[in-house]
Amino acid sequence: MRDALAFLREHLEVVVPVWVEPALARAAVPLQARLEYRVKQTRRSYARQALFHWCQYRRLVPQHGLAGSLTGFPRYLRHRWHLPSLISLVSFVATKGRRRSR
């Protein structure tokens, strides 16, 4: 948010009230939002992409609770990564994990 406000001030010459940044600094940021931001700011990997998709999925189905989300997430991930079946998802993750551990 700080970067966006700086962009508005510097490039678009928008006057941002002085109270805005301190108010934002005091606001509590949920853990999920902090994780998602870090994933977006770092080098891409399938593990980070999976974490990003987990955040997206939890946002889509908050009513499912953790257990429901854990059972539905593999189907969601399979769809996002365009894999034909759940078995192919397992194979894909195992292959990526093996390559990463070398």
C-alpha positions as CSV (number, residue, x, y, z in Angstrom):
1,M,0.0,0.0,0.0
2,R,2.9,2.3,0.8
3,D,4.3,1.8,-2.7
4,A,0.9,2.6,-4.3
5,L,0.6,5.8,-2.2
6,A,4.1,6.8,-3.2
7,F,3.3,6.2,-6.9
8,L,0.2,8.4,-6.6
9,R,2.2,11.2,-5.0
10,E,5.2,11.1,-7.3
11,H,3.8,10.2,-10.7
12,L,0.2,11.5,-10.6
13,E,0.7,14.3,-8.2
14,V,-2.2,13.2,-6.0
15,V,-2.3,14.8,-2.6
16,V,-2.5,12.0,0.0
17,P,-3.6,13.3,3.4
18,V,-0.9,13.0,6.1
19,W,-3.0,10.9,8.4
20,V,-3.4,8.1,5.8
21,E,0.0,6.3,6.1
22,P,0.0,6.3,10.0
23,A,-3.6,4.9,10.0
24,L,-2.6,2.2,7.5
25,A,0.5,1.3,9.6
26,R,-1.7,0.8,12.7
27,A,-4.2,-1.5,10.8
28,A,-3.8,-5.2,11.5
29,V,-3.0,-7.2,8.4
30,P,-4.1,-10.8,8.4
31,L,-1.5,-13.6,8.1
32,Q,-3.0,-14.8,4.9
33,A,-2.6,-11.3,3.3
34,R,1.0,-11.1,4.5
35,L,1.9,-14.5,3.1
36,E,0.2,-13.7,-0.2
37,Y,2.1,-10.4,-0.5
38,R,5.4,-12.2,0.1
39,V,4.7,-14.8,-2.4
40,K,3.9,-12.2,-5.0
41,Q,7.2,-10.3,-4.3
42,T,9.5,-13.3,-4.5
43,R,10.9,-15.5,-7.3
44,R,8.3,-17.9,-8.7
45,S,8.3,-21.5,-7.7
46,Y,5.6,-24.2,-7.7
47,A,5.6,-24.2,-3.8
48,R,5.0,-20.5,-3.8
49,Q,2.4,-20.8,-6.5
50,A,0.7,-23.4,-4.4
51,L,0.7,-21.2,-1.4
52,F,-0.7,-18.3,-3.5
53,H,-3.4,-20.6,-4.8
54,W,-4.2,-21.8,-1.3
55,C,-4.8,-18.1,-0.3
56,Q,-7.0,-17.6,-3.3
57,Y,-8.9,-20.9,-2.7
58,R,-9.5,-20.0,1.0
59,R,-10.9,-16.7,-0.1
60,L,-13.3,-18.4,-2.5
61,V,-14.6,-21.0,0.0
62,P,-14.4,-19.5,3.5
63,Q,-17.5,-21.4,4.6
64,H,-15.8,-24.8,4.1
65,G,-13.5,-24.5,7.1
66,L,-10.0,-25.9,7.2
67,A,-11.0,-29.6,6.8
68,G,-13.3,-28.9,3.8
69,S,-10.6,-26.7,2.2
70,L,-8.0,-29.3,2.6
71,T,-10.1,-31.9,0.7
72,G,-11.2,-29.4,-2.0
73,F,-7.9,-27.8,-2.6
74,P,-6.3,-30.5,-4.7
75,R,-9.2,-30.3,-7.2
76,Y,-8.8,-26.5,-7.3
77,L,-5.1,-26.8,-7.8
78,R,-5.5,-29.4,-10.6
79,H,-7.9,-27.0,-12.3
80,R,-5.6,-24.0,-12.0
81,W,-2.5,-26.0,-13.3
82,H,-4.6,-27.5,-16.1
83,L,-3.9,-31.1,-15.2
84,P,-6.3,-33.8,-16.4
85,S,-6.7,-35.8,-13.1
86,L,-5.9,-35.9,-9.4
87,I,-3.3,-38.6,-10.2
88,S,-1.6,-36.3,-12.6
89,L,-1.5,-33.6,-9.9
90,V,0.3,-36.1,-7.5
91,S,2.7,-37.0,-10.2
92,F,3.3,-33.4,-11.1
93,V,4.0,-32.4,-7.5
94,A,6.3,-35.4,-6.9
95,T,8.3,-34.6,-10.1
96,K,8.7,-31.0,-9.1
97,G,9.7,-31.9,-5.6
98,R,12.3,-34.4,-6.8
99,R,13.8,-31.9,-9.2
100,R,13.9,-29.2,-6.4
101,S,15.7,-31.6,-4.0
102,R,18.6,-32.3,-6.3
